[in-house]
Amino acid sequence: MDINMSLIGQMITFAVLVWVSMKFVFPSLNAALDERAKRIADGLAAADQGQQAMVVAEKRATEALAGAREEASQRVADAEKRAQLVAEEIKANAQAEADRIIAQAKAEAEQQLAKAREALRAQVADLAVKGAEQILKREVNASAHAELLSRLAVEL
């Protein structure tokens, strides 16, 4: 019986130990395990959210980059158009200036030609008077015959 008593004592001790463990130890262990599982689940959820945020950020970055490239292309195209317009304006201004210079040169040439003709007429009139003087062997008065000389100059 001694063995039975000892066995019963051990069983009672074991039962008390199980009851104390279930009453005080296991609830705190379960709470700690639940808390840890919750932190792990929260960490995984945060990682998923971070990954989704990263995907969204990458998409936004890609869109922003595409927008920047498009804007840069548009600016380059606008600059090329402006450059072309400025070049055409410069060409038009240069052509107008060239036309003006040519017209001015033609006017000056015509003016000089008219002066040269006038000078030539005067010289021819003088030569005609001298020739007539030689022929007539007398002096022709230029002021007296001004009308005759001006008609001669017009005919020349």
GROMACS elastic network, one bead per residue, 0.5 to 0.9 nm:
[ bonds ]
;  ai    aj funct       b0    kb
    1     5     6  0.60833   500
    1     6     6  0.83194   500
    2     5     6  0.51158   500
    2     6     6  0.60939   500
    2     7     6  0.83970   500
    3     6     6  0.50309   500
    3     7     6  0.59407   500
    3     8     6  0.84254   500
    4     8     6  0.59274   500
    4     9     6  0.83820   500
    5     9     6  0.59577   500
    5    10     6  0.83962   500
    6    10     6  0.61326   500
    6    11     6  0.85199   500
    7    10     6  0.50336   500
    7    11     6  0.61019   500
    7    12     6  0.85571   500
    8    12     6  0.60598   500
    8    13     6  0.84234   500
    9    12     6  0.50734   500
    9    13     6  0.60108   500
    9    14     6  0.83555   500
   10    14     6  0.58851   500
   10    15     6  0.84205   500
   11    15     6  0.59568   500
   11    16     6  0.84690   500
   12    16     6  0.60739   500
   12    17     6  0.83817   500
   13    16     6  0.51051   500
   13    17     6  0.60096   500
   13    18     6  0.85323   500
   14    18     6  0.60949   500
   14    19     6  0.85206   500
   15    18     6  0.50264   500
   15    19     6  0.60410   500
   15    20     6  0.85582   500
   16    20     6  0.60203   500
   16    21     6  0.83429   500
   17    20     6  0.51795   500
   17    21     6  0.59701   500
   17    22     6  0.84608   500
   18    21     6  0.50321   500
   18    22     6  0.60101   500
   18    23     6  0.84328   500
   19    22     6  0.51055   500
   19    23     6  0.59594   500
   19    24     6  0.84861   500
   20    23     6  0.50087   500
   20    24     6  0.58086   500
   20    25     6  0.71994   500
   20    26     6  0.89782   500
   21    24     6  0.54640   500
   21    26     6  0.59085   500
   21    27     6  0.86078   500
   22    25     6  0.60476   500
   22    26     6  0.51501   500
   22    27     6  0.69763   500
   23    26     6  0.68352   500
   23    27     6  0.69071   500
   24    27     6  0.60934   500
   24    28     6  0.68710   500
   25    28     6  0.55564   500
   25    29     6  0.61950   500
   25    30     6  0.85971   500
   26    30     6  0.57915   500
   26    31     6  0.82852   500
   27    30     6  0.50026   500
   27    31     6  0.59594   500
   27    32     6  0.84963   500
   28    32     6  0.60685   500
   28    33     6  0.84877   500
   29    32     6  0.50539   500
   29    33     6  0.60461   500
   29    34     6  0.84294   500
   30    34     6  0.59003   500
   30    35     6  0.83729   500
   31    34     6  0.50009   500
   31    35     6  0.59768   500
   31    36     6  0.84764   500
   32    35     6  0.50306   500
   32    36     6  0.60921   500
   32    37     6  0.85292   500
   33    36     6  0.50368   500
   33    37     6  0.60405   500
   33    38     6  0.84391   500
   34    37     6  0.50077   500
   34    38     6  0.59948   500
   34    39     6  0.85515   500
   35    39     6  0.61512   500
   35    40     6  0.85760   500
   36    39     6  0.50235   500
   36    40     6  0.61184   500
   36    41     6  0.85127   500
   37    40     6  0.50428   500
   37    41     6  0.60605   500
   37    42     6  0.84844   500
   38    41     6  0.50171   500
   38    42     6  0.60081   500
   38    43     6  0.84581   500
   39    43     6  0.59938   500
   39    44     6  0.85272   500
   40    44     6  0.61584   500
   40    45     6  0.85364   500
   41    44     6  0.50794   500
   41    45     6  0.60838   500
   41    46     6  0.84943   500
   42    46     6  0.59914   500
   42    47     6  0.84372   500
   43    47     6  0.60214   500
   43    48     6  0.85394   500
   44    48     6  0.61369   500
   44    49     6  0.85268   500
   45    48     6  0.50023   500
   45    49     6  0.60966   500
   45    50     6  0.84222   500
   46    50     6  0.59050   500
   46    51     6  0.84027   500
   47    51     6  0.60229   500
   47    52     6  0.85157   500
   48    51     6  0.50044   500
   48    52     6  0.61107   500
   48    53     6  0.84393   500
   49    53     6  0.59430   500
   49    54     6  0.83951   500
   50    54     6  0.59866   500
   50    55     6  0.85733   500
   51    55     6  0.62430   500
   51    56     6  0.86252   500
   52    55     6  0.50350   500
   52    56     6  0.61838   500
   52    57     6  0.84861   500
   53    56     6  0.50050   500
   53    57     6  0.59517   500
   53    58     6  0.84509   500
   54    58     6  0.59793   500
   54    59     6  0.84522   500
   55    58     6  0.50742   500
   55    59     6  0.61384   500
   55    60     6  0.85938   500
   56    59     6  0.50350   500
   56    60     6  0.61425   500
   56    61     6  0.85109   500
   57    60     6  0.50027   500
   57    61     6  0.59758   500
   57    62     6  0.84522   500
   58    62     6  0.60272   500
   58    63     6  0.85074   500
   59    62     6  0.50529   500
   59    63     6  0.61266   500
   59    64     6  0.85011   500
   60    63     6  0.50158   500
   60    64     6  0.59509   500
   60    65     6  0.83997   500
   61    65     6  0.59750   500
   61    66     6  0.84608   500
   62    65     6  0.50653   500
   62    66     6  0.60921   500
   62    67     6  0.85004   500
   63    66     6  0.50371   500
   63    67     6  0.60310   500
   63    68     6  0.84928   500
   64    68     6  0.60248   500
   64    69     6  0.85096   500
   65    69     6  0.60844   500
   65    70     6  0.85039   500
   66    69     6  0.50570   500
   66    70     6  0.60959   500
   66    71     6  0.85114   500
   67    70     6  0.50481   500
   67    71     6  0.60262   500
   67    72     6  0.84598   500
   68    71     6  0.50111   500
   68    72     6  0.59939   500
   68    73     6  0.84763   500
   69    72     6  0.50212   500
   69    73     6  0.60801   500
   69    74     6  0.85241   500
   70    73     6  0.50273   500
   70    74     6  0.61086   500
   70    75     6  0.85653   500
   71    75     6  0.60982   500
   71    76     6  0.85555   500
   72    75     6  0.50232   500
   72    76     6  0.61224   500
   72    77     6  0.85406   500
   73    76     6  0.50830   500
   73    77     6  0.61235   500
   73    78     6  0.85427   500
   74    77     6  0.50316   500
   74    78     6  0.60567   500
   74    79     6  0.84947   500
   75    79     6  0.60178   500
   75    80     6  0.85035   500
   76    79     6  0.50213   500
   76    80     6  0.61211   500
   76    81     6  0.86019   500
   77    80     6  0.50624   500
   77    81     6  0.61942   500
   77    82     6  0.86055   500
   78    81     6  0.50551   500
   78    82     6  0.61249   500
   78    83     6  0.84964   500
   79    82     6  0.50317   500
   79    83     6  0.60054   500
   79    84     6  0.84726   500
   80    84     6  0.60600   500
   80    85     6  0.85476   500
   81    84     6  0.50403   500
   81    85     6  0.61264   500
   81    86     6  0.85323   500
   82    85     6  0.50219   500
   82    86     6  0.60310   500
   82    87     6  0.84386   500
   83    86     6  0.50462   500
   83    87     6  0.60035   500
   83    88     6  0.85139   500
   84    88     6  0.61091   500
   84    89     6  0.84957   500
   85    88     6  0.50563   500
   85    89     6  0.60505   500
   85    90     6  0.85051   500
   86    90     6  0.60327   500
   86    91     6  0.84960   500
   87    90     6  0.50306   500
   87    91     6  0.61120   500
   87    92     6  0.85523   500
   88    92     6  0.60751   500
   88    93     6  0.85075   500
   89    92     6  0.50110   500
   89    93     6  0.60482   500
   89    94     6  0.84223   500
   90    93     6  0.50343   500
   90    94     6  0.59622   500
   90    95     6  0.84439   500
   91    95     6  0.59975   500
   91    96     6  0.84785   500
   92    95     6  0.50398   500
   92    96     6  0.60705   500
   92    97     6  0.84955   500
   93    96     6  0.50408   500
   93    97     6  0.60440   500
   93    98     6  0.84572   500
   94    97     6  0.50124   500
   94    98     6  0.59933   500
   94    99     6  0.84758   500
   95    99     6  0.60229   500
   95   100     6  0.84738   500
   96    99     6  0.50227   500
   96   100     6  0.60814   500
   96   101     6  0.85697   500
   97   101     6  0.60889   500
   97   102     6  0.84832   500
   98   101     6  0.50763   500
   98   102     6  0.60269   500
   98   103     6  0.84791   500
   99   102     6  0.50480   500
   99   103     6  0.60304   500
   99   104     6  0.84662   500
  100   103     6  0.50798   500
  100   104     6  0.60386   500
  100   105     6  0.84751   500
  101   104     6  0.50083   500
  101   105     6  0.59959   500
  101   106     6  0.85050   500
  102   106     6  0.60632   500
  102   107     6  0.85029   500
  103   106     6  0.50401   500
  103   107     6  0.60901   500
  103   108     6  0.85286   500
  104   107     6  0.50409   500
  104   108     6  0.60953   500
  104   109     6  0.84590   500
  105   108     6  0.50268   500
  105   109     6  0.59651   500
  105   110     6  0.84941   500
  106   110     6  0.60185   500
  106   111     6  0.83795   500
  107   110     6  0.50786   500
  107   111     6  0.60130   500
  107   112     6  0.85154   500
  108   112     6  0.60160   500
  108   113     6  0.83528   500
  109   112     6  0.50508   500
  109   113     6  0.59205   500
  109   114     6  0.84452   500
  110   114     6  0.59953   500
  110   115     6  0.85052   500
  111   114     6  0.50627   500
  111   115     6  0.61899   500
  111   116     6  0.85194   500
  112   116     6  0.59611   500
  112   117     6  0.84422   500
  113   117     6  0.60267   500
  113   118     6  0.84410   500
  114   117     6  0.50185   500
  114   118     6  0.60459   500
  114   119     6  0.84982   500
  115   119     6  0.60216   500
  115   120     6  0.83957   500
  116   120     6  0.59263   500
  116   121     6  0.84256   500
  117   121     6  0.59489   500
  117   122     6  0.84595   500
  118   121     6  0.50454   500
  118   122     6  0.61837   500
  118   123     6  0.86114   500
  118   153     6  0.82660   500
  119   122     6  0.50561   500
  119   123     6  0.61716   500
  119   124     6  0.85458   500
  120   124     6  0.59776   500
  120   125     6  0.83751   500
  120   156     6  0.89894   500
  121   125     6  0.59273   500
  121   126     6  0.84412   500
  121   152     6  0.84639   500
  121   153     6  0.53367   500
  121   154     6  0.80122   500
  121   156     6  0.63517   500
  122   125     6  0.50057   500
  122   126     6  0.61128   500
  122   127     6  0.85400   500
  122   149     6  0.89743   500
  122   153     6  0.68855   500
  123   127     6  0.60694   500
  123   128     6  0.84301   500
  124   128     6  0.59030   500
  124   129     6  0.84279   500
  124   152     6  0.89964   500
  124   153     6  0.77808   500
  124   156     6  0.80494   500
  125   129     6  0.60510   500
  125   130     6  0.84805   500
  125   149     6  0.64259   500
  125   150     6  0.84119   500
  125   152     6  0.68790   500
  125   153     6  0.62846   500
  125   156     6  0.87093   500
  126   129     6  0.50606   500
  126   130     6  0.61028   500
  126   131     6  0.84075   500
  126   142     6  0.89677   500
  126   149     6  0.87913   500
  127   131     6  0.58443   500
  127   132     6  0.83590   500
  128   132     6  0.59259   500
  128   133     6  0.82876   500
  128   149     6  0.89388   500
  128   152     6  0.88994   500
  129   132     6  0.50149   500
  129   133     6  0.59117   500
  129   134     6  0.84806   500
  129   139     6  0.85813   500
  129   140     6  0.67002   500
  129   141     6  0.88536   500
  129   142     6  0.79537   500
  129   149     6  0.82640   500
  130   134     6  0.60851   500
  130   135     6  0.84941   500
  130   139     6  0.81918   500
  130   140     6  0.80446   500
  131   134     6  0.50460   500
  131   135     6  0.61433   500
  131   136     6  0.85353   500
  132   136     6  0.58993   500
  132   137     6  0.79493   500
  132   138     6  0.84367   500
  132   139     6  0.85102   500
  132   140     6  0.76503   500
  133   136     6  0.51381   500
  133   137     6  0.53751   500
  133   138     6  0.52660   500
  133   139     6  0.52709   500
  133   140     6  0.59340   500
  134   138     6  0.69435   500
  134   139     6  0.81867   500
  135   138     6  0.79592   500
  136   139     6  0.78958   500
  136   140     6  0.87173   500
  140   144     6  0.82261   500
  140   145     6  0.77149   500
  141   144     6  0.53188   500
  141   145     6  0.62336   500
  141   146     6  0.85084   500
  142   145     6  0.51929   500
  142   146     6  0.57511   500
  142   148     6  0.89953   500
  142   149     6  0.75251   500
  143   146     6  0.51108   500
  143   147     6  0.86174   500
  144   147     6  0.80607   500
  144   148     6  0.88773   500
  145   148     6  0.52533   500
  145   149     6  0.62477   500
  145   150     6  0.87333   500
  146   149     6  0.50090   500
  146   150     6  0.60359   500
  146   151     6  0.85107   500
  147   150     6  0.51794   500
  147   151     6  0.61731   500
  147   152     6  0.85184   500
  148   151     6  0.52270   500
  148   152     6  0.61903   500
  148   153     6  0.86888   500
  149   153     6  0.61063   500
  149   154     6  0.86674   500
  150   154     6  0.62216   500
  150   155     6  0.86403   500
  151   154     6  0.51346   500
  151   155     6  0.62603   500
  151   156     6  0.87148   500
  152   155     6  0.51189   500
  152   156     6  0.62930   500
  153   156     6  0.51741   500
